[in-house]
């Protein structure tokens, strides 16, 4: 396959357009929960494993603390998480779900199924696409040896 400079031929644009459409769909689905899409992602991680440091949460979400801090402040203001400096290391902030944050999980339970319906895809196709995107991400993040080379 020869790469061209046509917009429709660009993988990056297809991913960008899909990402924007996905975020807009989530925006509508999350409206009643009072969460933005990035806040929802943070809550997903915390629902899976409560009491993480900002650094650990950032690793999971591929975000730095400068991006996470304002997001976490808003979640704290909404009463969904608490942020506490760890006594053993004052530089480290521990993020913990509040009772309201834990309760929000029940309200969020229908979101994945609602999103699946919005895609119009079969569950196995969504799983395959997700795994392919994870593989692509891993290759792009870790493989700098081919930088500047074309396939």
C-alpha positions in Angstrom: 0.0 0.0 0.0 1.4 3.3 -1.0 0.7 6.2 1.4 -1.0 9.2 -0.2 -1.6 12.7 1.0 -5.4 12.4 0.6 -7.2 13.1 3.9 -9.5 10.1 3.4 -6.5 7.8 3.1 -5.0 8.9 6.5 -5.3 6.5 9.4 -4.7 9.4 11.8 -7.8 11.3 10.5 -10.0 8.2 10.7 -8.9 7.7 14.3 -9.4 11.4 15.1 -12.9 11.5 13.6 -13.9 8.3 15.4 -12.5 9.7 18.7 -14.5 12.9 18.3 -17.6 11.0 17.5 -17.1 8.7 20.4 -16.5 11.6 22.8 -19.7 13.3 21.6 -21.7 10.2 22.1 -20.3 9.7 25.6 -21.0 13.4 26.4 -24.7 12.7 25.7 -24.7 9.5 27.7 -22.9 11.0 30.7 -24.9 14.2 30.9 -27.3 12.8 33.5 -24.4 11.6 35.7 -22.9 15.1 35.6 -19.6 13.7 34.4 -17.4 14.7 31.5 -15.8 12.0 29.4 -12.3 12.4 31.1 -14.0 12.4 34.5 -15.8 9.2 33.5 -12.5 7.6 32.6 -11.0 8.5 35.9 -14.1 7.2 37.7 -13.8 3.9 35.8 -10.3 3.4 37.1 -11.3 4.3 40.6 -14.4 2.0 40.5 -12.1 -0.8 39.5 -9.4 0.0 42.1 -10.1 2.6 44.8 -7.4 4.5 46.6 -4.8 5.3 44.0 -2.2 8.0 43.9 -2.4 10.7 41.2 0.6 9.1 39.6 -1.0 5.6 39.5 -4.2 7.1 38.1 -2.2 9.0 35.5 -0.4 5.8 34.4 -3.7 4.0 33.8 -5.2 7.0 31.9 -1.9 7.9 30.1 -2.2 11.4 31.5 0.2 13.6 33.5 -0.5 15.1 36.9 -0.8 18.6 35.4 -3.8 17.4 33.4 -5.3 15.2 36.1 -5.2 17.7 39.0 -7.9 20.1 37.7 -10.1 17.1 36.7 -9.7 15.6 40.2 -10.4 18.9 41.9 -13.7 19.1 40.0 -14.5 15.5 41.0 -13.7 16.4 44.6 -15.9 19.6 44.4 -18.7 17.3 43.2 -18.2 15.2 46.3 -17.2 12.1 44.3 -13.6 11.7 45.4 -11.4 12.9 48.2 -7.7 13.9 47.8 -5.4 13.5 50.7 -1.6 13.9 50.9 0.0 10.6 52.0 1.6 11.1 55.5 4.5 8.9 54.5 5.2 10.9 51.4 3.8 14.5 51.3 4.5 14.7 47.6 2.1 11.9 46.9 -1.7 12.5 46.8 -4.1 9.6 47.3 -7.4 9.7 45.5 -10.3 7.8 47.2 -13.9 7.4 46.2 -16.5 8.9 48.6 -19.8 7.1 49.3 -21.4 9.3 46.6 -18.6 8.3 44.1 -19.2 4.6 44.9 -23.0 5.1 44.5 -22.5 6.7 41.1 -21.2 3.4 39.8 -24.7 2.0 39.9 -26.1 4.8 37.8 -23.2 4.4 35.3 -23.8 0.6 34.9 -26.0 1.0 31.7 -23.5 3.2 29.9 -21.4 0.5 28.2 -24.5 -1.2 26.8 -25.9 2.1 25.7 -22.7 2.9 23.9 -22.6 -0.5 22.2 -26.1 0.1 20.9 -25.0 3.5 19.6 -22.1 1.9 17.6 -24.5 -0.5 15.8 -21.7 -3.1 16.0 -21.8 -6.6 17.2 -20.1 -7.1 20.6 -17.4 -9.4 19.1 -16.6 -6.7 16.5 -16.2 -4.1 19.2 -13.9 -6.4 21.2 -11.8 -7.0 18.1 -11.6 -3.3 17.2 -10.7 -2.5 20.8 -7.9 -5.1 20.9 -6.5 -3.8 17.5 -6.5 -0.3 18.9 -4.7 -1.4 22.0 -2.1 -3.1 19.9 -1.7 0.0 17.7 -1.3 2.2 20.8 1.3 -0.1 22.3 3.3 -0.1 19.0 3.2 3.7 18.7 4.1 4.3 22.3 6.9 1.8 22.5 8.4 1.4 19.0 10.5 4.4 18.2 13.0 2.3 16.3 11.0 2.7 13.1 10.5 6.5 13.5 10.5 8.1 10.1 10.3 4.8 8.2 7.3 3.8 6.1 5.9 0.3 6.1 
